[in-house]
């Protein structure tokens, strides 16, 4: 394993400048204090100096992984602390030595904030590296390759994908047909400062074993975290946010709701248009303007994403035909072809993993 250095191409490789640099330093210092206080009150703790045991622990909490220690295995000592915070999950993780971590998709959005030491991360969208203040994103469907220095310590905020998906529907008026795809890390600047400030607030309110008395506050903070994640997604994806924030045509909203509620049935374009009380042509024109696709392509993408989630979650031996039927596909051969064209692998390959 190559020793960690900051000169890695990608996001967050340049130090913050001027006032932001001083503000970032102050926020990180406070974060360390808040994190230590919060961790002391969290009841879920796991420690292990055994690589296999530590890997299994991380798999139980997050996802499948491979941990490699090439320098000093004797100093390996994983410490994982976690707690629930409203609908989110918080965690603190350190390894005690330089570690290479190959991580499978987590099925959630994982936001990791480096409190000390160095880290670098790479996914299909690029690579990033940095020290304290580095903010990394792991999408629900993305594998990642990570390296951490011996003194690396970070805090995780885990967001369930269904929660993020429902918030997207609430805010933008439509569901996101495919998993949200994030850049590997936040760039230095205002967004990073905002996140560090928000994380300070979150940890400050997570120092009690039970937030029952502060449920309203915890809910509001969780909502802020969700909105931050969605806003950063649209920035990283270079979407024009005003298009999504504008009011969608009424017939599109009705059609979207109908598609999502009835997507397991054999829907036709005419049936969707009638449900939206509009003509097929008008509906297709509105869909093209608001979603750059057609209603039937949107429906197919939604069904394919449903099938992929079920295949990932199903045990070996599950009949692919049953999953296809549950997701609204009536022809197994066409489903397999569409699935392979969309995800570059057969349904059986996804099921085996």
VMD Tcl script that draws the C-alpha trace (Angstrom):
set ca {
  {0.00 0.00 0.00}
  {1.34 3.42 -0.95}
  {1.74 5.76 1.97}
  {-0.98 8.41 2.00}
  {-0.17 11.79 0.52}
  {-2.37 14.78 -0.33}
  {-1.35 14.90 -4.00}
  {-4.26 12.80 -5.27}
  {-6.29 14.07 -8.19}
  {-9.92 14.72 -7.40}
  {-11.96 16.78 -4.97}
  {-10.85 18.34 -1.72}
  {-7.12 18.03 -2.44}
  {-6.42 21.73 -1.91}
  {-6.40 23.26 1.57}
  {-9.01 25.85 2.45}
  {-7.81 29.43 2.08}
  {-8.14 32.63 4.12}
  {-11.11 32.98 6.43}
  {-12.48 29.58 5.40}
  {-9.22 27.95 6.51}
  {-9.47 29.43 10.01}
  {-13.20 28.69 10.24}
  {-12.65 25.10 9.11}
  {-9.94 24.62 11.75}
  {-12.22 25.96 14.48}
  {-15.11 23.75 13.36}
  {-12.93 20.63 13.27}
  {-11.55 21.36 16.75}
  {-15.10 21.69 18.07}
  {-16.14 18.55 16.19}
  {-13.48 16.51 17.98}
  {-14.70 17.74 21.35}
  {-18.35 17.09 20.45}
  {-17.55 13.66 19.00}
  {-15.69 12.50 22.12}
  {-18.54 13.68 24.34}
  {-21.14 12.00 22.13}
  {-19.24 8.70 21.85}
  {-18.97 8.47 25.64}
  {-22.77 8.27 25.81}
  {-23.33 5.81 22.93}
  {-24.13 2.26 23.99}
  {-23.18 0.44 20.77}
  {-19.42 -0.19 20.75}
  {-17.26 -2.73 18.92}
  {-13.50 -3.15 19.25}
  {-11.23 -5.76 17.68}
  {-7.54 -6.29 16.95}
  {-8.37 -9.23 14.66}
  {-8.73 -8.41 10.93}
  {-11.34 -11.07 10.16}
  {-13.42 -10.20 13.19}
  {-13.24 -6.49 12.38}
  {-14.20 -7.12 8.76}
  {-17.20 -9.21 9.83}
  {-18.26 -6.47 12.24}
  {-18.15 -3.85 9.48}
  {-20.07 -6.18 7.18}
  {-22.79 -6.61 9.80}
  {-23.09 -2.85 10.24}
  {-22.37 -1.58 6.72}
  {-21.55 -3.98 3.86}
  {-19.11 -6.59 2.60}
  {-15.48 -5.49 2.67}
  {-11.84 -6.49 2.49}
  {-9.41 -4.93 4.99}
  {-5.70 -5.02 4.17}
  {-2.90 -3.98 6.51}
  {0.51 -3.94 4.82}
  {2.62 -1.95 7.28}
  {2.11 -2.81 10.95}
  {-0.57 -5.40 11.66}
  {0.40 -5.51 15.35}
  {-1.02 -2.01 15.87}
  {-4.34 -2.76 14.14}
  {-7.13 -1.97 16.60}
  {-10.54 -1.16 15.20}
  {-12.92 0.94 17.29}
  {-16.50 1.42 16.09}
  {-19.09 3.33 18.12}
  {-22.61 4.07 16.89}
  {-26.04 5.33 17.85}
  {-29.42 6.04 16.30}
  {-30.39 9.66 15.84}
  {-34.01 10.01 14.77}
  {-34.07 8.32 11.33}
  {-30.28 8.57 10.87}
  {-27.39 6.55 12.26}
  {-24.17 8.09 13.58}
  {-20.87 6.28 14.00}
  {-17.21 6.85 14.84}
  {-14.54 4.63 13.26}
  {-10.75 4.27 13.55}
  {-8.27 1.46 12.80}
  {-5.07 2.43 14.62}
  {-2.81 1.71 11.64}
  {-2.62 2.33 7.89}
  {-5.45 0.42 6.26}
  {-6.66 -0.33 2.74}
  {-10.44 -0.89 2.65}
  {-12.33 -2.30 -0.34}
  {-15.98 -1.60 0.38}
  {-19.07 -3.08 -1.30}
  {-22.19 -0.93 -1.82}
  {-23.71 -0.08 1.56}
  {-27.35 0.19 0.48}
  {-27.48 3.60 2.19}
  {-25.97 7.03 1.69}
  {-22.90 7.21 3.92}
  {-21.35 10.62 4.63}
  {-17.93 10.27 6.28}
  {-16.14 13.26 7.82}
  {-12.43 13.05 8.58}
  {-11.65 14.45 12.06}
  {-7.93 13.69 12.04}
  {-5.33 11.91 9.93}
  {-5.47 11.39 6.17}
  {-7.81 9.47 3.90}
  {-8.28 8.91 0.22}
  {-11.28 7.43 -1.56}
  {-12.08 6.35 -5.09}
  {-15.32 5.31 -6.77}
  {-16.53 5.15 -10.37}
  {-16.82 8.96 -10.50}
  {-13.26 9.77 -9.45}
  {-10.82 10.04 -6.55}
  {-10.39 12.40 -3.60}
  {-7.98 12.77 -0.72}
  {-7.49 15.03 2.26}
  {-6.93 15.46 5.95}
  {-9.18 16.72 8.72}
  {-12.30 18.22 7.17}
  {-12.47 15.85 4.19}
  {-16.14 14.92 3.60}
  {-16.68 11.70 1.62}
  {-19.88 10.36 0.05}
  {-20.68 6.68 -0.52}
  {-23.82 6.17 -2.61}
  {-26.14 3.26 -1.89}
  {-25.16 1.37 -5.07}
  {-21.45 2.23 -5.36}
  {-18.42 0.24 -4.30}
  {-15.41 2.23 -3.09}
  {-11.69 1.83 -2.52}
  {-10.32 3.68 0.52}
  {-7.03 4.16 2.32}
  {-6.56 5.58 5.80}
  {-3.50 6.77 7.73}
  {-2.62 5.27 11.11}
  {-4.10 8.25 12.98}
  {-7.23 8.48 10.82}
  {-10.47 9.04 12.73}
  {-13.80 9.83 11.13}
  {-17.48 10.23 11.90}
  {-20.17 8.63 9.73}
  {-23.72 9.79 9.11}
  {-25.79 7.06 7.48}
  {-29.02 7.91 5.62}
  {-31.42 5.11 4.57}
  {-31.99 5.19 0.81}
  {-35.79 4.97 1.20}
  {-35.73 8.03 3.46}
  {-33.70 10.01 0.92}
  {-35.96 8.82 -1.88}
  {-39.15 9.88 -0.10}
  {-37.65 13.28 0.73}
  {-36.75 13.71 -2.94}
  {-40.36 12.98 -3.89}
  {-41.64 15.42 -1.28}
  {-39.33 18.27 -2.32}
  {-39.09 17.91 -6.09}
  {-42.51 16.46 -6.85}
  {-41.24 13.22 -8.42}
  {-39.36 10.12 -7.41}
  {-35.80 9.63 -8.62}
  {-35.94 6.52 -10.79}
  {-32.30 5.55 -10.23}
  {-30.08 5.66 -7.12}
  {-28.59 9.08 -6.38}
  {-25.02 9.19 -7.66}
  {-22.65 11.40 -5.63}
  {-19.14 12.65 -6.26}
  {-16.63 10.93 -3.93}
  {-16.14 14.04 -1.76}
  {-17.18 17.63 -1.19}
  {-14.94 20.28 -2.69}
  {-13.34 22.71 -0.25}
  {-15.39 25.83 0.25}
  {-18.78 26.97 1.50}
  {-20.51 23.59 1.21}
  {-17.79 21.94 3.28}
  {-18.05 24.66 5.94}
  {-21.84 24.28 6.04}
  {-21.56 20.52 6.51}
  {-18.98 20.81 9.30}
  {-21.28 23.29 11.07}
  {-24.30 21.03 10.62}
  {-22.35 18.01 11.89}
  {-21.40 19.99 14.99}
  {-25.08 20.66 15.67}
  {-25.91 17.00 15.06}
  {-23.24 15.67 17.44}
  {-24.10 18.27 20.08}
  {-27.63 16.85 20.14}
  {-26.46 13.22 20.11}
  {-24.73 13.21 23.49}
  {-27.68 11.63 25.28}
  {-28.45 7.89 25.10}
  {-32.05 8.83 24.36}
  {-33.32 11.75 22.32}
  {-36.93 11.03 23.30}
  {-37.22 14.35 25.11}
  {-35.78 16.19 22.09}
  {-37.64 14.37 19.33}
  {-38.74 17.59 17.62}
  {-35.20 18.98 17.55}
  {-33.76 15.67 16.32}
  {-36.36 15.55 13.53}
  {-35.51 19.09 12.38}
  {-31.77 18.34 12.35}
  {-32.37 15.14 10.38}
  {-34.40 17.12 7.84}
  {-31.50 19.56 7.43}
  {-29.14 16.64 6.78}
  {-31.48 15.23 4.12}
  {-31.82 18.59 2.38}
  {-28.06 19.13 2.43}
  {-27.51 15.75 0.77}
  {-30.11 16.41 -1.94}
  {-28.75 19.87 -2.71}
  {-25.20 18.55 -3.00}
  {-26.37 15.74 -5.27}
  {-27.90 18.16 -7.74}
  {-24.81 20.35 -7.65}
  {-22.49 17.40 -8.29}
  {-24.75 16.09 -11.04}
  {-24.78 19.57 -12.64}
  {-28.56 19.65 -12.69}
  {-30.31 22.97 -13.04}
  {-31.92 23.08 -9.62}
  {-34.50 25.67 -10.62}
  {-35.99 23.14 -13.03}
  {-36.56 20.68 -10.19}
  {-37.71 23.31 -7.72}
  {-40.27 24.74 -10.09}
  {-43.81 23.47 -9.93}
  {-44.30 20.47 -12.17}
  {-47.35 20.44 -14.45}
  {-50.34 19.02 -12.64}
  {-50.78 16.18 -15.14}
  {-47.15 15.11 -14.64}
  {-47.54 15.02 -10.85}
  {-50.70 12.91 -11.18}
  {-49.05 10.62 -13.72}
  {-45.97 10.14 -11.52}
  {-48.09 9.26 -8.50}
  {-50.13 6.82 -10.60}
  {-47.02 5.18 -12.07}
  {-45.42 4.69 -8.66}
  {-48.58 3.30 -7.10}
  {-49.45 0.98 -9.99}
  {-46.03 0.07 -11.43}
  {-46.43 -3.64 -10.70}
  {-49.46 -3.82 -13.02}
  {-49.41 -4.07 -16.82}
  {-49.87 -0.35 -17.44}
  {-50.40 1.23 -20.85}
  {-49.59 4.77 -21.94}
  {-53.26 5.44 -22.56}
  {-54.17 4.30 -19.05}
  {-51.56 6.63 -17.53}
  {-52.83 9.55 -19.62}
  {-56.44 8.89 -18.59}
  {-55.43 8.79 -14.92}
  {-53.77 12.20 -15.39}
  {-56.88 13.50 -17.22}
  {-54.90 14.51 -20.30}
  {-54.08 13.27 -23.79}
  {-51.22 10.91 -24.58}
  {-49.49 13.58 -26.66}
  {-49.79 16.28 -24.00}
  {-48.51 13.90 -21.32}
  {-45.51 12.85 -23.42}
  {-44.67 16.48 -24.18}
  {-44.83 17.41 -20.48}
  {-42.69 14.40 -19.51}
  {-40.10 15.28 -22.13}
  {-39.81 18.82 -20.76}
  {-39.72 17.89 -17.07}
  {-37.86 14.54 -17.12}
  {-36.22 14.27 -20.57}
  {-37.87 10.89 -21.11}
  {-41.23 9.30 -21.86}
  {-43.72 7.96 -19.30}
  {-43.12 4.35 -20.41}
  {-39.34 4.65 -20.26}
  {-39.67 6.18 -16.82}
  {-41.87 3.24 -15.79}
  {-39.39 0.70 -17.16}
  {-36.46 2.35 -15.35}
  {-38.44 2.33 -12.11}
  {-39.23 -1.37 -12.51}
  {-35.61 -2.22 -13.33}
  {-34.40 -0.40 -10.22}
  {-36.98 -2.27 -8.14}
  {-35.80 -5.57 -9.61}
  {-32.15 -4.75 -8.93}
  {-32.88 -3.99 -5.28}
  {-34.82 -7.25 -4.87}
  {-32.08 -9.27 -6.57}
  {-29.45 -7.80 -4.26}
  {-31.53 -8.51 -1.17}
  {-32.77 -12.01 -2.12}
  {-31.06 -15.25 -1.00}
  {-29.46 -17.66 -3.51}
  {-32.01 -19.92 -5.15}
  {-34.64 -17.21 -5.54}
  {-36.44 -17.54 -8.87}
  {-35.64 -14.62 -11.15}
  {-39.00 -15.09 -12.86}
  {-40.76 -14.40 -9.55}
  {-38.83 -11.17 -9.05}
  {-39.51 -10.07 -12.62}
  {-43.22 -10.69 -12.17}
  {-43.31 -8.83 -8.83}
  {-41.78 -5.81 -10.56}
  {-44.28 -5.73 -13.42}
  {-42.36 -7.64 -16.12}
  {-44.47 -10.25 -17.91}
  {-41.82 -11.65 -20.28}
  {-38.71 -13.13 -18.63}
  {-36.55 -12.99 -21.77}
  {-37.31 -9.32 -22.39}
  {-36.72 -8.53 -18.74}
  {-33.30 -10.21 -18.80}
  {-32.33 -8.36 -21.98}
  {-33.46 -4.99 -20.62}
  {-31.70 -5.65 -17.31}
  {-28.43 -6.58 -19.01}
  {-28.62 -3.54 -21.28}
  {-29.21 -1.26 -18.27}
  {-26.75 -2.70 -15.73}
  {-24.21 -4.54 -17.94}
  {-24.85 -7.85 -16.19}
  {-27.51 -10.54 -16.13}
  {-30.08 -10.73 -13.30}
  {-28.52 -14.06 -12.26}
  {-25.13 -12.35 -11.80}
  {-26.63 -9.73 -9.48}
  {-28.40 -12.46 -7.52}
  {-25.18 -14.48 -7.07}
  {-23.38 -11.48 -5.52}
}
mol new
graphics top color blue
foreach p $ca { graphics top sphere $p radius 0.5 }
foreach p [lrange $ca 0 end-1] q [lrange $ca 1 end] { graphics top cylinder $p $q radius 0.2 }
display resetview
